[in-house]
Amino acid sequence: MSKAEILTQLKSAEEQAKQRRAKAEDEARQTVAAARKEASAITESARNKAAADARAKIEKATAEVTAEANALRAGGEKSASSLKEAAMKNVGGATNYLIKEFERYVDARASKNG
């Protein structure tokens, strides 16, 4: 093999190696770009799922708190109603007691002044 043929083969081999390297670098860039795109999609999906889960938990907690508040309110209204009913039953007795006490006071004053 002549020196010229060897140089030609070396140049050809170098050119092929250069092309393979350029192709490999291009494939690597494409792989990295695809991985970044996929990672971005996965991240966005995870954010959306987390936000949906958070909203669901907040809605559930709100419903539980509302139900508890309504139950407490109903219990309070029932207690207030019972107290009002008991107080209304005592109005007559309290009125009679006050009238008797007033009459006793008036009688005591009248006997003292009389």
C-alpha positions as CSV (number, residue, x, y, z in Angstrom):
1,M,0.0,0.0,0.0
2,S,1.3,3.4,-0.9
3,K,1.8,6.3,1.3
4,A,-1.0,8.2,-0.6
5,E,-3.4,5.3,-0.2
6,I,-2.7,5.1,3.6
7,L,-3.2,8.9,3.9
8,T,-6.5,8.6,2.0
9,Q,-7.7,5.8,4.2
10,L,-6.6,7.7,7.3
11,K,-8.5,10.8,6.1
12,S,-11.5,8.6,5.3
13,A,-11.4,7.0,8.7
14,E,-11.0,10.4,10.4
15,E,-14.0,11.7,8.5
16,Q,-16.1,8.7,9.4
17,A,-15.1,9.0,13.1
18,K,-16.0,12.7,12.9
19,Q,-19.4,11.9,11.4
20,R,-20.1,9.2,14.0
21,R,-19.1,11.5,16.8
22,A,-21.4,14.3,15.4
23,K,-24.2,11.8,15.1
24,A,-23.7,10.5,18.6
25,E,-23.6,14.1,20.0
26,D,-26.8,14.9,18.1
27,E,-28.5,11.7,19.5
28,A,-27.3,12.6,23.0
29,R,-28.7,16.1,22.7
30,Q,-32.0,14.7,21.4
31,T,-32.1,12.1,24.3
32,V,-31.4,14.9,26.9
33,A,-34.1,17.1,25.3
34,A,-36.6,14.2,25.3
35,A,-35.7,13.4,28.9
36,R,-36.2,17.0,30.0
37,K,-39.5,17.2,28.2
38,E,-40.7,14.0,29.9
39,A,-39.4,15.2,33.3
40,S,-41.3,18.4,32.8
41,A,-44.5,16.5,31.9
42,I,-44.1,14.2,35.0
43,T,-43.5,17.2,37.2
44,E,-46.5,19.0,35.9
45,S,-48.6,15.9,36.3
46,A,-47.4,15.5,39.9
47,R,-48.2,19.2,40.6
48,N,-51.7,18.8,39.2
49,K,-52.3,15.6,41.2
50,A,-51.0,17.2,44.4
51,A,-53.2,20.3,43.9
52,A,-56.2,18.1,43.2
53,D,-55.4,16.0,46.4
54,A,-55.0,19.2,48.4
55,R,-58.4,20.5,47.1
56,A,-60.1,17.2,47.9
57,K,-58.7,17.2,51.5
58,I,-59.7,20.8,52.0
59,E,-63.2,20.1,50.7
60,K,-63.5,17.1,53.0
61,A,-62.2,19.0,56.0
62,T,-64.6,21.9,55.2
63,A,-67.5,19.5,55.0
64,E,-66.5,17.8,58.3
65,V,-66.1,21.2,60.1
66,T,-69.5,22.4,58.6
67,A,-71.2,19.2,59.8
68,E,-69.7,19.5,63.3
69,A,-70.6,23.2,63.5
70,N,-74.2,22.4,62.4
71,A,-74.4,19.6,65.0
72,L,-73.1,21.9,67.7
73,R,-75.5,24.7,66.6
74,A,-78.4,22.3,66.7
75,G,-77.4,21.1,70.2
76,G,-77.1,24.7,71.4
77,E,-80.5,25.6,69.9
78,K,-82.0,22.5,71.6
79,S,-80.4,23.5,75.0
80,A,-81.5,27.1,74.6
81,S,-85.1,26.0,73.7
82,S,-85.1,23.7,76.8
83,L,-83.9,26.6,79.0
84,K,-86.5,28.9,77.6
85,E,-89.2,26.4,78.1
86,A,-88.1,25.8,81.7
87,A,-87.9,29.5,82.3
88,M,-91.4,30.0,80.9
89,K,-92.7,27.4,83.3
90,N,-91.1,29.3,86.2
91,V,-92.5,32.7,85.1
92,G,-95.8,32.2,86.9
93,G,-94.2,31.0,90.1
94,A,-91.6,33.8,90.0
95,T,-94.4,36.3,89.5
96,N,-96.4,35.0,92.4
97,Y,-93.2,35.0,94.6
98,L,-92.4,38.6,93.7
99,I,-96.0,39.7,94.3
100,K,-96.0,38.0,97.7
101,E,-92.7,39.5,98.6
102,F,-94.0,42.9,97.5
103,E,-97.2,42.5,99.5
104,R,-95.2,41.4,102.6
105,Y,-92.9,44.5,102.2
106,V,-96.0,46.8,101.8
107,D,-97.6,45.2,104.8
108,A,-94.5,45.5,106.9
109,R,-94.2,49.2,105.9
110,A,-97.8,49.8,106.7
111,S,-97.6,48.2,110.1
112,K,-94.5,50.2,110.9
113,N,-96.1,53.4,109.8
114,G,-99.6,52.6,111.0
